[in-house]
Amino acid sequence: MSGPLHGFRGGLDLDGRRHTRDQAIRPGPLPRTLVLPLHQHIGEPAEPVVAVGDTVLRGQPVARADNYVCAPVHASSSGTVIAIEDRPVPHPSGLSAPCIVIETDGEDRWAPPLPPIDDPTDTPARVLRARIREAGIVGLGGAAFPTAIKLNPPADTPPDTLIVNGVECDTHLTCDDRLMRERPTEILSGAAIAAGMLGAGRVRVAVESDKPEAAHALERALEDSGLAHGPLAWTIDRIPERYPAGSERQLIENLTGRRVPPDGLPKDVGVITSNVATFAAIHRAVLYGEPLTQRIVTVTGDGVRQPGNLEARIGTPVSELVAHCGGYHPRVAQLVMGGSLMGRSLLDDAVPVIKGTNCLLAATPAELTPSAPAMPCIRCGACAEVCPEALTPQQIYWYTRSRDYTLADDWGVFDCIECGACAWVCPSQIPLVQYFRHAKGAIAEREKEQARAELARRRHEFRQERLEREKQEQAERRRRKKEALKQGKDDRKATINAALARARRKKSAEKED
């Protein structure tokens, strides 16, 4: 039931270290305090619609989406809003950001659900998109792009293929594996809804070859649900284990042979793709009216005593998830949100689980070797061999280090997907991805500065044009006024002359009489 594969360039063969693959999903803790960042997605932050002291119910909106590229935030349990303030959030900078803080009441009472949509096939796509947006669903594979926007491609680029991404190519992750094994029908139902909205005729579900149980569960659910005999063409594709096979561009190329342009998007090649957990969330939102308040998180690593897969409330402090898994092992050295390659180190376990959190890795030194001082690049080319985007990381690194951001841009730094494969194989232990992120930020800031300068230039030119126009208009008004005054004088002189002439004629007539 698997379709043809085309492969992709570069990549790594990794030890997946999936120690929790046989750990069934279990409920996470109901924390004493929920911390809900207003910015858990790509785009603009949500705007609070509650105030300190308000009582909220689970599933109740606490922040609305005021912009198109935005997503609302919902309470993950019932309780009282005790603060709306800056709190630490899971960001590499370690900085704080605005959050809504809820003290839970232990009752976990639900707000009334959104009205269920019983027949999505007979519901306009705009209504389904509105529901998905209202439910606060974003990409749950980590990117956190608002799903309603992804499922609304321009009319001139209609997709023919929907890809359901069940490939967990980074190390340690098993949350999607367990979801596919335990809830395959939800995933397929959500994918069918999305395909109907898009008008796509083909759905391809990608599963790594080391997840046979997940593939079998999906195949059984596809047959039992009757979807296999419906209007959509379905395939369950077994993808070879090679990092980063789950990256969007590489997955599309592997399954379809189509390569997304460097400055393009998947929709440009007729494909839309999203994570399996996202489709399960769509199923819950459309058929049951349930907003996104929780997600499955793999808590793993040799630094935690009882690793497992937890269905965690969004907003749960990381420390409480770790405590629910038996607490830290004394040998723990590093805490990472995500896998060992694309994950990001956390400076504080008080930060909350957010919508894009798929894994918490409590690592020992044996799992994640502490960073050693970088040595000079030896131009071995290993980074270029593994780069899935066919870049030359050593050149981009060289230009970034010398602050020649123009050449870094010319050599394709923005095509870097930050998979970390180059840094993984670098014998000089150069943190290449960090350099590339720095270059992207510097170039983006330069472009903003150029845009500000261009705006200032245009404003100056507009002001000069306005002043010149006003000067000309003023001169014209003066000319007209002068002419009017002159004309008035001439008119008065003519009137006087005419009156004098009449007086002379009258006087002459009187003399004649």
ZAGUTOR-698857 format. One record per residue (C-alpha): residue number from 1; x, y, z; residue in three letters. Coordinates in steps of 0.5 Angstrom, whole numbers. Example, Ala and Ser with C-alpha at 12.3 -4.5 7.8 and 13.67 -1.06 7.14 Angstrom:
BEGIN
pos_X_Y_Z_code
1_25_-9_16_ALA
2_27_-2_14_SER
//
This chain:
BEGIN
pos_X_Y_Z_code
1_0_0_0_MET
2_6_4_-1_SER
3_7_9_-6_GLY
4_14_10_-10_PRO
5_19_14_-7_LEU
6_24_19_-10_HIS
7_29_20_-4_GLY
8_33_26_-3_PHE
9_40_29_-2_ARG
10_45_29_4_GLY
11_42_27_11_GLY
12_45_23_16_LEU
13_44_15_19_ASP
14_42_16_26_LEU
15_41_12_33_ASP
16_34_14_34_GLY
17_35_13_42_ARG
18_27_12_42_ARG
19_27_9_49_HIS
20_19_11_50_THR
21_17_8_44_ARG
22_13_2_48_ASP
23_11_7_53_GLN
24_3_8_52_ALA
25_0_15_52_ILE
26_-2_17_59_ARG
27_-5_23_62_PRO
28_-1_28_64_GLY
29_-1_32_71_PRO
30_-6_37_72_LEU
31_-2_43_75_PRO
32_-3_48_80_ARG
33_-1_53_75_THR
34_-2_54_68_LEU
35_2_59_64_VAL
36_0_60_57_LEU
37_4_65_53_PRO
38_0_69_48_LEU
39_5_68_43_HIS
40_6_60_41_GLN
41_5_60_34_HIS
42_8_64_28_ILE
43_5_71_27_GLY
44_3_76_32_GLU
45_1_75_39_PRO
46_-6_74_41_ALA
47_-9_79_45_GLU
48_-12_77_52_PRO
49_-20_77_53_VAL
50_-20_76_60_VAL
51_-17_80_66_ALA
52_-14_78_73_VAL
53_-19_75_78_GLY
54_-24_72_72_ASP
55_-26_65_73_THR
56_-25_61_67_VAL
57_-27_54_64_LEU
58_-23_49_60_ARG
59_-23_50_53_GLY
60_-25_58_54_GLN
61_-22_63_50_PRO
62_-17_67_54_VAL
63_-14_71_48_ALA
64_-16_72_41_ARG
65_-13_72_34_ALA
66_-13_80_32_ASP
67_-9_79_26_ASN
68_-9_74_20_TYR
69_-3_70_22_VAL
70_-5_69_29_CYS
71_-8_64_33_ALA
72_-13_64_39_PRO
73_-11_61_46_VAL
74_-15_57_51_HIS
75_-15_55_58_ALA
76_-13_48_59_SER
77_-17_47_65_SER
78_-22_51_70_SER
79_-19_56_75_GLY
80_-18_63_76_THR
81_-13_68_72_VAL
82_-8_70_77_ILE
83_-4_74_73_ALA
84_-3_77_66_ILE
85_5_79_66_GLU
86_12_77_63_ASP
87_14_70_65_ARG
88_20_65_62_PRO
89_18_62_56_VAL
90_21_56_52_PRO
91_26_61_47_HIS
92_33_60_46_PRO
93_34_67_49_SER
94_32_65_56_GLY
95_28_72_56_LEU
96_21_73_58_SER
97_14_74_55_ALA
98_7_76_56_PRO
99_3_70_59_CYS
100_-4_69_62_ILE
101_-3_65_69_VAL
102_-9_61_71_ILE
103_-9_58_78_GLU
104_-13_51_77_THR
105_-19_49_82_ASP
106_-18_42_81_GLY
107_-24_41_78_GLU
108_-22_41_71_ASP
109_-29_43_68_ARG
110_-31_44_61_TRP
111_-34_50_58_ALA
112_-39_49_53_PRO
113_-36_46_47_PRO
114_-37_49_40_LEU
115_-43_46_36_PRO
116_-40_40_33_PRO
117_-40_39_25_ILE
118_-43_33_24_ASP
119_-42_32_16_ASP
120_-36_36_14_PRO
121_-37_33_7_THR
122_-43_38_6_ASP
123_-40_44_10_THR
124_-37_50_6_PRO
125_-29_50_7_ALA
126_-29_57_9_ARG
127_-34_54_15_VAL
128_-29_49_17_LEU
129_-23_54_16_ARG
130_-26_58_21_ALA
131_-27_52_26_ARG
132_-20_50_26_ILE
133_-18_58_27_ARG
134_-23_58_33_GLU
135_-20_52_36_ALA
136_-13_55_36_GLY
137_-10_49_32_ILE
138_-3_50_29_VAL
139_2_46_26_GLY
140_4_41_32_LEU
141_10_38_29_GLY
142_14_44_32_GLY
143_13_50_27_ALA
144_7_52_30_ALA
145_4_56_23_PHE
146_-3_57_24_PRO
147_-7_51_20_THR
148_-13_55_18_ALA
149_-8_59_14_ILE
150_-4_53_11_LYS
151_-11_50_9_LEU
152_-13_56_5_ASN
153_-8_56_-1_PRO
154_-9_61_-7_PRO
155_-14_59_-12_ALA
156_-8_59_-17_ASP
157_-4_54_-14_THR
158_-9_48_-12_PRO
159_-6_42_-9_PRO
160_-7_35_-11_ASP
161_-4_32_-6_THR
162_-4_32_2_LEU
163_2_29_6_ILE
164_0_27_13_VAL
165_7_27_16_ASN
166_8_22_21_GLY
167_16_22_20_VAL
168_20_23_27_GLU
169_27_24_24_CYS
170_30_27_30_ASP
171_32_23_36_THR
172_28_21_42_HIS
173_21_23_39_LEU
174_16_18_40_THR
175_10_22_41_CYS
176_7_21_34_ASP
177_9_14_34_ASP
178_4_13_40_ARG
179_-1_17_37_LEU
180_-1_13_30_MET
181_-1_7_34_ARG
182_-7_9_39_GLU
183_-11_14_35_ARG
184_-10_12_28_PRO
185_-18_14_26_THR
186_-17_21_29_GLU
187_-11_22_24_ILE
188_-15_19_18_LEU
189_-21_23_20_SER
190_-18_30_20_GLY
191_-14_28_14_ALA
192_-20_27_10_ALA
193_-23_33_13_ILE
194_-17_37_10_ALA
195_-17_34_4_ALA
196_-24_36_2_GLY
197_-23_43_4_MET
198_-17_43_-1_LEU
199_-20_39_-6_GLY
200_-14_35_-6_ALA
201_-15_28_-9_GLY
202_-9_24_-6_ARG
203_-7_23_1_VAL
204_0_20_3_ARG
205_1_18_10_VAL
206_9_18_11_ALA
207_11_13_17_VAL
208_18_11_18_GLU
209_20_4_17_SER
210_22_3_24_ASP
211_15_4_26_LYS
212_11_-2_23_PRO
213_6_-2_29_GLU
214_4_5_27_ALA
215_4_3_19_ALA
216_-1_-3_21_HIS
217_-5_1_25_ALA
218_-6_6_20_LEU
219_-8_1_15_GLU
220_-13_-3_19_ARG
221_-16_4_21_ALA
222_-16_6_13_LEU
223_-20_0_12_GLU
224_-25_-1_18_ASP
225_-27_7_17_SER
226_-29_6_10_GLY
227_-24_11_7_LEU
228_-20_7_3_ALA
229_-26_6_-1_HIS
230_-28_13_-2_GLY
231_-27_18_-7_PRO
232_-20_20_-4_LEU
233_-13_16_-6_ALA
234_-10_14_0_TRP
235_-3_11_1_THR
236_1_9_7_ILE
237_8_10_5_ASP
238_14_7_9_ARG
239_20_12_9_ILE
240_27_10_10_PRO
241_30_12_17_GLU
242_35_18_15_ARG
243_35_25_18_TYR
244_32_29_16_PRO
245_27_25_12_ALA
246_21_29_16_GLY
247_23_36_14_SER
248_17_39_10_GLU
249_22_40_3_ARG
250_25_33_4_GLN
251_19_29_5_LEU
252_15_32_-1_ILE
253_21_31_-5_GLU
254_22_24_-3_ASN
255_14_22_-4_LEU
256_13_26_-10_THR
257_19_28_-14_GLY
258_18_35_-14_ARG
259_23_40_-11_ARG
260_20_46_-7_VAL
261_24_52_-10_PRO
262_29_56_-5_PRO
263_24_62_-5_ASP
264_18_58_-5_GLY
265_13_54_-1_LEU
266_10_47_-2_PRO
267_3_50_-5_LYS
268_8_52_-11_ASP
269_9_45_-13_VAL
270_1_43_-11_GLY
271_3_40_-4_VAL
272_0_41_3_ILE
273_3_38_9_THR
274_2_37_16_SER
275_4_33_22_ASN
276_-1_27_24_VAL
277_-2_31_31_ALA
278_-5_37_27_THR
279_-10_32_24_PHE
280_-12_29_30_ALA
281_-13_36_33_ALA
282_-18_38_27_ILE
283_-22_32_28_HIS
284_-23_33_35_ARG
285_-25_41_33_ALA
286_-29_39_27_VAL
287_-33_33_30_LEU
288_-33_35_37_TYR
289_-32_42_38_GLY
290_-26_41_42_GLU
291_-21_47_42_PRO
292_-13_45_43_LEU
293_-12_45_50_THR
294_-7_39_50_GLN
295_-2_35_46_ARG
296_2_29_47_ILE
297_9_30_49_VAL
298_15_25_50_THR
299_19_26_56_VAL
300_25_22_56_THR
301_33_22_56_GLY
302_37_18_61_ASP
303_36_24_66_GLY
304_29_23_68_VAL
305_27_17_72_ARG
306_21_14_68_GLN
307_21_17_61_PRO
308_14_16_58_GLY
309_9_19_53_ASN
310_4_24_57_LEU
311_-2_28_54_GLU
312_0_34_57_ALA
313_-4_41_58_ARG
314_-1_46_54_ILE
315_1_51_59_GLY
316_4_46_64_THR
317_11_48_67_PRO
318_16_43_65_VAL
319_18_42_72_SER
320_11_39_73_GLU
321_12_34_67_LEU
322_19_32_69_VAL
323_16_31_77_ALA
324_10_26_74_HIS
325_16_22_70_CYS
326_19_21_77_GLY
327_24_27_77_GLY
328_31_28_75_TYR
329_36_23_75_HIS
330_43_26_79_PRO
331_47_25_72_ARG
332_42_30_68_VAL
333_46_35_65_ALA
334_42_39_60_GLN
335_34_40_59_LEU
336_32_40_51_VAL
337_25_42_48_MET
338_25_37_42_GLY
339_30_32_39_GLY
340_38_32_40_SER
341_39_36_33_LEU
342_33_41_32_MET
343_31_41_39_GLY
344_33_48_43_ARG
345_36_48_50_SER
346_32_51_56_LEU
347_35_55_61_LEU
348_29_54_66_ASP
349_25_48_67_ASP
350_19_53_70_ALA
351_18_55_62_VAL
352_11_52_60_PRO
353_9_47_55_VAL
354_7_50_49_ILE
355_3_48_42_LYS
356_9_46_39_GLY
357_13_42_44_THR
358_13_35_42_ASN
359_19_33_47_CYS
360_23_34_53_LEU
361_30_31_53_LEU
362_33_31_60_ALA
363_40_29_57_ALA
364_46_26_61_THR
365_53_28_58_PRO
366_53_21_55_ALA
367_47_23_51_GLU
368_49_30_49_LEU
369_56_31_49_THR
370_58_38_52_PRO
371_60_43_47_SER
372_67_44_46_ALA
373_71_50_44_PRO
374_70_50_36_ALA
375_77_49_32_MET
376_78_52_25_PRO
377_75_50_19_CYS
378_79_45_16_ILE
379_75_45_9_ARG
380_74_38_9_CYS
381_67_38_6_GLY
382_63_34_11_ALA
383_58_39_12_CYS
384_56_40_4_ALA
385_56_32_4_GLU
386_50_31_9_VAL
387_46_38_7_CYS
388_39_36_5_PRO
389_39_43_1_GLU
390_45_42_-3_ALA
391_48_48_0_LEU
392_56_49_2_THR
393_55_51_9_PRO
394_63_52_10_GLN
395_62_58_5_GLN
396_56_61_9_ILE
397_60_60_15_TYR
398_66_63_13_TRP
399_62_69_10_TYR
400_58_70_16_THR
401_64_70_21_ARG
402_67_75_17_SER
403_60_79_17_ARG
404_60_79_10_ASP
405_52_78_10_TYR
406_51_80_3_THR
407_55_74_0_LEU
408_52_69_6_ALA
409_45_71_3_ASP
410_48_70_-4_ASP
411_50_63_-2_TRP
412_43_61_0_GLY
413_43_62_8_VAL
414_36_63_8_PHE
415_35_56_4_ASP
416_38_53_11_CYS
417_33_49_14_ILE
418_37_49_21_GLU
419_37_41_21_CYS
420_44_41_24_GLY
421_46_35_20_ALA
422_52_40_18_CYS
423_54_41_25_ALA
424_53_34_27_TRP
425_59_32_23_VAL
426_63_38_23_CYS
427_70_35_26_PRO
428_72_42_28_SER
429_65_42_32_GLN
430_63_49_29_ILE
431_56_51_32_PRO
432_54_52_24_LEU
433_47_53_25_VAL
434_48_58_31_GLN
435_52_62_25_TYR
436_47_61_20_PHE
437_41_63_25_ARG
438_45_69_27_HIS
439_46_71_19_ALA
440_39_70_18_LYS
441_37_75_24_GLY
442_43_80_21_ALA
443_40_80_14_ILE
444_33_81_16_ALA
445_35_87_21_GLU
446_39_90_15_ARG
447_33_89_11_GLU
448_29_92_16_LYS
449_33_98_17_GLU
450_34_99_9_GLN
451_26_99_9_ALA
452_26_104_14_ARG
453_31_108_11_ALA
454_27_107_4_GLU
455_21_110_8_LEU
456_24_116_11_ALA
457_27_117_4_ARG
458_20_117_1_ARG
459_17_121_6_ARG
460_23_126_5_HIS
461_22_126_-2_GLU
462_14_127_-1_PHE
463_15_133_4_ARG
464_20_136_-1_GLN
465_15_135_-7_GLU
466_9_138_-2_ARG
467_13_144_0_LEU
468_15_145_-7_GLU
469_7_144_-9_ARG
470_5_149_-4_GLU
471_10_154_-6_LYS
472_8_154_-13_GLN
473_1_154_-11_GLU
474_2_160_-6_GLN
475_6_163_-12_ALA
476_0_162_-17_GLU
477_-5_165_-11_ARG
478_-1_171_-11_ARG
479_-1_172_-18_ARG
480_-8_171_-19_ARG
481_-9_176_-13_LYS
482_-4_181_-16_LYS
483_-8_180_-23_GLU
484_-15_181_-19_ALA
485_-12_187_-16_LEU
486_-10_190_-22_LYS
487_-16_188_-26_GLN
488_-20_191_-20_GLY
489_-16_198_-21_LYS
490_-17_198_-28_ASP
491_-25_196_-27_ASP
492_-25_202_-22_ARG
493_-21_207_-27_LYS
494_-26_205_-33_ALA
495_-32_206_-28_THR
496_-29_213_-26_ILE
497_-28_215_-33_ASN
498_-35_213_-35_ALA
499_-38_217_-30_ALA
500_-34_223_-32_LEU
501_-36_222_-39_ALA
502_-43_222_-37_ARG
503_-42_228_-33_ALA
504_-39_232_-39_ARG
505_-44_230_-44_ARG
506_-49_232_-39_LYS
507_-46_239_-38_LYS
508_-45_240_-45_SER
509_-53_238_-46_ALA
510_-55_243_-41_GLU
511_-50_249_-44_LYS
512_-54_247_-51_GLU
513_-61_248_-47_ASP
//
